Amino acid sequence: MNQKGSLHQLMTRLIWPIAAVLLLLLINAVVNPGFYHLSVTDGQLRGPLVLTLQLSVYIMLPALGMCLVIATRGVDLSVGTAAAIGAAATAWACTSYAGGAAVAVAVPAVIGAGLLCGLFNGVMISKFGIQPIVATLAFMVAGRGIARLIMGNTTQLQFEHATFDWLGNGTLLGLPVIVWVSAAVAVGVIVLVRVSALGMLIEATGDNPQSARLAGVPVARVLLLVYALAGVLSAVAGLLWASNYHLSHAVNTGKYWELDAIMAVVIGGTMLTGGRFTLLGTVIGAVLIQLLTQMLQAIGVDSDVTPLYKGLIVLAICLVQAPALRQALADYLQRRRELTA
Amino acid sequence: MSPPLLRISGLTKLFPGVRALDGVDFDVRPGEVHALLGENGAGKSTLIKCLTGVMPPDAGQFILDGRPVAPSSPQAAQQLGIQTVYQEVNLLPQLSVAENLVLGHEPRRGGRIGPIDWGRAKREARKQLERVGVEADVTAPVSSLPIGVQQLVAIARAIAGDSKVLVLDEPTSSLDKAEVARLLALMGRLRGQGLGIVFVTHFLDQVYAVSDRITVLRGGKYVGTWETSGLPQLELVGHMLGRDIDEVRKLSDKHAAKPASDGSVQTVLTATGLGRTGALDPVSLQLRAGESLGLAGLLGSGRTELARLLFGADRASTGSVTMDGQTTQWTSPRQAIARGIAFVPEERKTEGICPSLSVRENIALALQARRGWLRPLSRKRQTDLADGYIKALGIRTPDGEKPIGQLSGGNQQKAVLARWLAMHPRVLILDEPTRGIDIGAKAEIEALIAKRAAEGVAVVFIATELEEVTRDCHRVLVLRDQRVVGELSGDELTVSGVMDVIARADRANAPSPDQPTLSAAGGDA
């Protein structure tokens, strides 16, 4: 009974994002018939749909961290920068070491770098009380310089490494390796948050920080943890991106990722006011944004104009979810029913 | 006796389910300081909001200088000559004193859209400051002045135009003693200039130091208006709390408290010199197992502050807490919770519940927080815990999954209580646990507290209703003006006994001057 209650709650939150995904798939079928074309080359499924999954990874991983941050009433504008730092650490390891040594250095370096990025934000916010938007904005700008320094003071660093090439471009059981890895990370995060009590403590913190503190919730530690997680997830996204393109770029890696991540969270049904959050919704939101981007490209919208449509559609989805608008709509339908009755 | 400057008649304001003001009548004379008093929920704030045009009354009227007026907005009220200064200084902190003082009616050169004549603006600002006895650099930003001087600048701004009535809403709450004396002296001078001053405060000393008449509201109703000089403090406290003195005297013996616990019981917590600057003078006390200690006093007396310091909700600036032989200064509630202290705060909505979380989650929250995030309570244990307390405390909700924000106040309060009972605390601190909830729930909560005390929990209980405190507690500390002024137990512990202590508390520390018109405070900044 209780389980059913919360399942129902989850479904009401996810119904609009899911409906939007279905709608976009439908529109794609009309405007871009080639969208559903799938072929198998070299044992890998290929086609625009696969590309959607592959590219949505770079939105999804930072968005998972962003979702938890937003649930605490915060925001993290530095996820793109953390990704650039992660990519830089990967490129640095692959140009400094060879073979297995590069992997052994890169993975801990990326995770450690992401952790440091997140902890820096978390300390600024939880210990010094700086507003999240300000603290992470500062790091968003400053961190790009760190990415440059990691790469030996160059803007772009290219590398070749078989293992990372497999990670970024290889195939496993018909799908890109990158998709499997990201799915595993996403499942890991969801399990970590929902099987442990972290989810509840995050929701309490975001719903009413005062009440949470007086109930003994370690609010500062919760904040530290969510920003740290956001940093690590973004850095890992940066590692995957670098593996895919065989390069790291101090300016372009992770550019505007924070905006896509915030949009994915909001479209996914988590409110910016904090409290209740849904990671599954965020995953759907990330796929949705990628679908939208591809659809706009397919119908020939200039890539410079794409953000306009993206913004409008995100706004529309949020409006549909807005309680005020839904109430007004319900009232209107009620009146019409009364009039016709 | 001068005719009234402002007459308020039949003022009524309804909120859903509450009569916030119910036919209130009184008048303010020119050249008088009129104290408006009442406990929480008496209707003072609502009355001021109606008077200053923040919200319209549902019935009744204001007659200003013989003409009925109906201020529709704060601006309209100001144009009528009704000025208000709030507790929180309402100036633009980054702008200069002069800018703040002339804002909205800046002197300009050559017509209305000409450039501002700063020379004249500064001269005008200086003249306005003179009126309130402040000498300050008018080009300095307001934020660079001490808070007390800021308050005086706010008053200078309020009375700059053609003002008749000046409403001061708890203006002294954040001031130190010298600043209070200066403000009271200014009120005396403004009275001399013919202004009618409505003075809202909960500091009785200040009421007696400066006011000419006192009006008391209680539960939205007008209780009465008295000449200050003819109203003994004890009687005033009686009016505010709704207790007739003689009746109380007669009845009080029947309410004689339970016998004080025998000396053998064990001390659970010892506070030594616990205090916080600006909130509470240092207090030492002991909490004993199985004893309920009441904290009595009017709003703002320091009772809530003491409770918060015991729990670590606020950092103490002096003193320490000793439990289990270890002496510490709490730096966070978590430390206090780890030692077995529980705290049900006064502000249920802002400090008690997490409104969009379910009843189950709200009940399990403290227990889960203590276990840490790596040791989650299983869903089943949470549900069992919540269902058990929902049944035991009679929380009215369809099930534990309903967001707690959708329950009524009394049921929310029970759920917050359940959160702490689930911790099996050794010290249970309850700040107004029965406020704003219906009588049935009140009785249940009181019974519950008594039961916990009987089981050996040390209870700290705060309630405005003195009868509750005297009925439910073994021992009562009486607070007034941020100090503990008395301790009662055994036969002395009666409603009238507590009221005597509140009223008689020594007035040696009362803010001077008693003769505010003979301005003692100077004009330095």
Boltz contact constraints between the chains, C-beta under 6 A:
constraints:
  - contact:
      token1: [A, 2]
      token2: [B, 383]
      max_distance: 6.0
  - contact:
      token1: [A, 2]
      token2: [B, 401]
      max_distance: 6.0
  - contact:
      token1: [A, 5]
      token2: [B, 401]
      max_distance: 6.0
  - contact:
      token1: [A, 196]
      token2: [B, 373]
      max_distance: 6.0
  - contact:
      token1: [A, 196]
      token2: [B, 374]
      max_distance: 6.0
  - contact:
      token1: [A, 196]
      token2: [B, 376]
      max_distance: 6.0
  - contact:
      token1: [A, 197]
      token2: [B, 368]
      max_distance: 6.0
  - contact:
      token1: [A, 197]
      token2: [B, 373]
      max_distance: 6.0
  - contact:
      token1: [A, 197]
      token2: [B, 376]
      max_distance: 6.0
  - contact:
      token1: [A, 198]
      token2: [B, 373]
      max_distance: 6.0
  - contact:
      token1: [A, 200]
      token2: [B, 361]
      max_distance: 6.0
  - contact:
      token1: [A, 201]
      token2: [B, 373]
      max_distance: 6.0
  - contact:
      token1: [A, 204]
      token2: [B, 354]
      max_distance: 6.0
  - contact:
      token1: [A, 204]
      token2: [B, 365]
      max_distance: 6.0
  - contact:
      token1: [A, 207]
      token2: [B, 354]
      max_distance: 6.0
  - contact:
      token1: [A, 207]
      token2: [B, 356]
      max_distance: 6.0
  - contact:
      token1: [A, 207]
      token2: [B, 357]
      max_distance: 6.0
  - contact:
      token1: [A, 208]
      token2: [B, 354]
      max_distance: 6.0
  - contact:
      token1: [A, 210]
      token2: [B, 350]
      max_distance: 6.0
  - contact:
      token1: [A, 210]
      token2: [B, 351]
      max_distance: 6.0
  - contact:
      token1: [A, 211]
      token2: [B, 351]
      max_distance: 6.0
  - contact:
      token1: [A, 211]
      token2: [B, 352]
      max_distance: 6.0
  - contact:
      token1: [A, 211]
      token2: [B, 353]
      max_distance: 6.0
  - contact:
      token1: [A, 211]
      token2: [B, 354]
      max_distance: 6.0
  - contact:
      token1: [A, 214]
      token2: [B, 313]
      max_distance: 6.0
  - contact:
      token1: [A, 214]
      token2: [B, 333]
      max_distance: 6.0
  - contact:
      token1: [A, 214]
      token2: [B, 345]
      max_distance: 6.0
  - contact:
      token1: [A, 214]
      token2: [B, 351]
      max_distance: 6.0
  - contact:
      token1: [A, 215]
      token2: [B, 365]
      max_distance: 6.0
  - contact:
      token1: [A, 215]
      token2: [B, 366]
      max_distance: 6.0
  - contact:
      token1: [A, 215]
      token2: [B, 369]
      max_distance: 6.0
  - contact:
      token1: [A, 216]
      token2: [B, 333]
      max_distance: 6.0
  - contact:
      token1: [A, 216]
      token2: [B, 334]
      max_distance: 6.0
  - contact:
      token1: [A, 216]
      token2: [B, 337]
      max_distance: 6.0
  - contact:
      token1: [A, 216]
      token2: [B, 366]
      max_distance: 6.0
  - contact:
      token1: [A, 216]
      token2: [B, 369]
      max_distance: 6.0
  - contact:
      token1: [A, 216]
      token2: [B, 370]
      max_distance: 6.0
  - contact:
      token1: [A, 217]
      token2: [B, 369]
      max_distance: 6.0
  - contact:
      token1: [A, 275]
      token2: [B, 356]
      max_distance: 6.0
  - contact:
      token1: [A, 276]
      token2: [B, 356]
      max_distance: 6.0
